[in-house]
Amino acid sequence: MTKPCQPPSTSESRDEQAQDPRVREERARDLCLRLLTARARTRAQLAAQLTKRGYPDDVSARVLDRLTDVGLVDDQDFAEQWVRSRHVTAGKGKRALAAELRTKGVDDEVIAEALADVDADAERVRAEQLVADKLRRERLDDPTDDVKVTRRLVGMLARRGYSQSMAFDVVKVAMAGERERRRV
């Protein structure tokens, strides 16, 4: 009787494959494609994930350059979509939007171009909408409530990235309008 031959160790063949630059590049590309399937990401976010998984910088650069060439990674498009979405749905101001894009690794020049679409009038209109929505639910029975409500509303706008002067002005006008509305 002869002994059966042992199959080659799969861990050894994996290690050999992992050393092959083409295989590592293919795995890095697959990782990026999986991440992009879930949601759009910036080049810096993908580079950070590749670094976190231990891919060398040259492999990461080749993969990201290729994804950029075919249009799957576009920081300019990402920034424009981010600004449109977060300004409309979350009511974020320019400062907050710029800070969010910086944390995602978008270049300052690209951020400036994306924020150019948001003009001061549109920003003020969105701030007025946010204040009007919150103000309807506030109690204004007592004159001492005005200070609390004003502080609360200005803080809400400040956290969303609106300037302090605009926030105070919007809140002051909205409070006067709401008081008038409630008198009638």
For each residue, the residues with C-beta under 8 A, 3 or more apart:
1:
2:
3:
4:
5:
6:
7:
8: 12 13
9: 12 13
10: 13 14
11: 14 15
12: 8 9 15 16
13: 8 9 10 16 17
14: 10 11 17 18
15: 11 12 18 19
16: 12 13 19 20
17: 13 14 20 23
18: 14 15 23 24
19: 15 16 24
20: 16 17 23 24
21: 24 25 59
22: 25 26
23: 17 18 20 26 27
24: 18 19 20 21 27 28 55 56 59
25: 21 22 28 29 59 62 63
26: 22 23 29 30
27: 23 24 30 31 55
28: 24 25 31 32 50 53 55 59 60 63
29: 25 26 32 33 63 66 67
30: 26 27 33 34
31: 27 28 34 35 49 50 53
32: 28 29 35 36 46 49 50 63 64 67 72 73
33: 29 30 36 37 72
34: 30 31 37 38
35: 31 32 38 41 45 46 49
36: 32 33 39 40 41 46 67 72 73
37: 33 34
38: 34 35
39: 36
40: 36 77 78 81
41: 35 36 45 46 73 78
42: 45 46 73 75 78 104 105 106
43: 46 47 64 68 73 75 105
44: 47 48 75 104 105 106
45: 35 41 42 48 49 104 105
46: 32 35 36 41 42 43 49 50 64 67 73
47: 43 44 50 51 60 64 105
48: 44 45 51 52 105
49: 31 32 35 45 46 52 53
50: 28 31 32 46 47 53 55 59 60 63 64
51: 47 48 54 55 57 60
52: 48 49
53: 28 31 49 50
54: 51
55: 24 27 28 50 51 59 60 63
56: 24 59 60
57: 51 60 61
58: 61 62
59: 21 24 25 28 50 55 56 62 63
60: 28 47 50 51 55 56 57 63 64
61: 57 58 64 65
62: 25 58 59 65 66
63: 25 28 29 32 50 55 59 60 66 67
64: 32 43 46 47 50 60 61 67 68 73
65: 61 62 68 69
66: 29 62 63 69 70
67: 29 32 36 46 63 64 70 72 73
68: 43 64 65 71 72 73 74
69: 65 66
70: 66 67
71: 68 74
72: 32 33 36 67 68
73: 32 36 41 42 43 46 64 67 68
74: 68 71 77 78
75: 42 43 44 78 79 106 107 110
76: 79 80 110 113 114
77: 40 74 80 81
78: 40 41 42 74 75 81 82 104 106
79: 75 76 82 83 101 106 110 111 113 114
80: 76 77 83 84 114 117
81: 40 77 78 84 85
82: 78 79 85 86 97 100 101 104 114
83: 79 80 86 87 97 101 114 115 117 118
84: 80 81 87 88 117
85: 81 82 88 89 90
86: 82 83 89 90 92 96 97 100
87: 83 84 90 91 92 97 118 122 123 126
88: 84 85 91 126
89: 85 86
90: 85 86 87 160
91: 87 88 126 127 129 130 160
92: 86 87 96 97 100 160 161
93: 96 97 123 126 127 157 160 161 162 163
94: 97 98 115 118 123 161
95: 98 99 161 162 163
96: 86 92 93 99 100 159 160 161
97: 82 83 86 87 92 93 94 100 101 114 115 118 161
98: 94 95 101 102 111 115 161
99: 95 96 102 103 161
100: 82 86 92 96 97 103 104
101: 79 82 83 97 98 104 106 110 111 114
102: 98 99 105 106 108 111
103: 99 100
104: 42 44 45 78 82 100 101
105: 42 43 44 45 47 48 102
106: 42 44 75 78 79 101 102 110 111 114
107: 75 110 111
108: 102 111 112
109: 112 113
110: 75 76 79 101 106 107 113 114
111: 79 98 101 102 106 107 108 114 115
112: 108 109 115 116
113: 76 79 109 110 116
114: 76 79 80 82 83 97 101 106 110 111 117
115: 83 94 97 98 111 112 118
116: 112 113
117: 80 83 84 114
118: 83 87 94 97 115 122 123
119: 122 123
120: 123 124
121: 124 125
122: 87 118 119 125 126
123: 87 93 94 118 119 120 126 127 162 166
124: 120 121 127 128 166 170
125: 121 122 128 129
126: 87 88 91 93 122 123 129 130
127: 91 93 123 124 130 131 157 162 166 167 170
128: 124 125 131 132 170 173 174
129: 91 125 126 132 133
130: 91 126 127 133 134 156 157 160
131: 127 128 134 135 153 156 157 170 171 174
132: 128 129 135 136 174
133: 129 130 136 137
134: 130 131 137 138 152 153 156
135: 131 132 138 149 153 174 175 178
136: 132 133 178
137: 133 134
138: 134 135 145 149 152
139: 142 145
140: 145 146 149 175 178 179 182
141: 145
142: 139 145
143: 146
144: 147 148
145: 138 139 140 141 142 148 149
146: 140 143 149 150 175
147: 144 150 151
148: 144 145 151 152
149: 135 138 140 145 146 152 153 175
150: 146 147 153 154 168 171 172 175
151: 147 148 154 155
152: 134 138 148 149 155 156
153: 131 134 135 149 150 156 157 167 171 174
154: 150 151 157 158 164 167 168 171
155: 151 152 158 159
156: 130 131 134 152 153 159 160
157: 93 127 130 131 153 154 160 162 166 167 170 171
158: 154 155 161 162 164 167
159: 96 155 156
160: 90 91 92 93 96 130 156 157
161: 92 93 94 95 96 97 98 99 158
162: 93 95 123 127 157 158 166 167 170
163: 93 95 166 167
164: 154 158 167 168
165: 168 169
166: 123 124 127 157 162 163 169 170
167: 127 153 154 157 158 162 163 164 170 171
168: 150 154 164 165 171 172
169: 165 166 172 173
170: 124 127 128 131 157 162 166 167 173 174
171: 131 150 153 154 157 167 168 174 175
172: 150 168 169 175 176
173: 128 169 170 176 177
174: 128 131 132 135 153 170 171 177 178
175: 135 140 146 149 150 171 172 178 179
176: 172 173 179 180
177: 173 174 180 181
178: 135 136 140 174 175 181 182
179: 140 175 176 182 183
180: 176 177 183 184
181: 177 178 184
182: 140 178 179
183: 179 180
184: 180 181
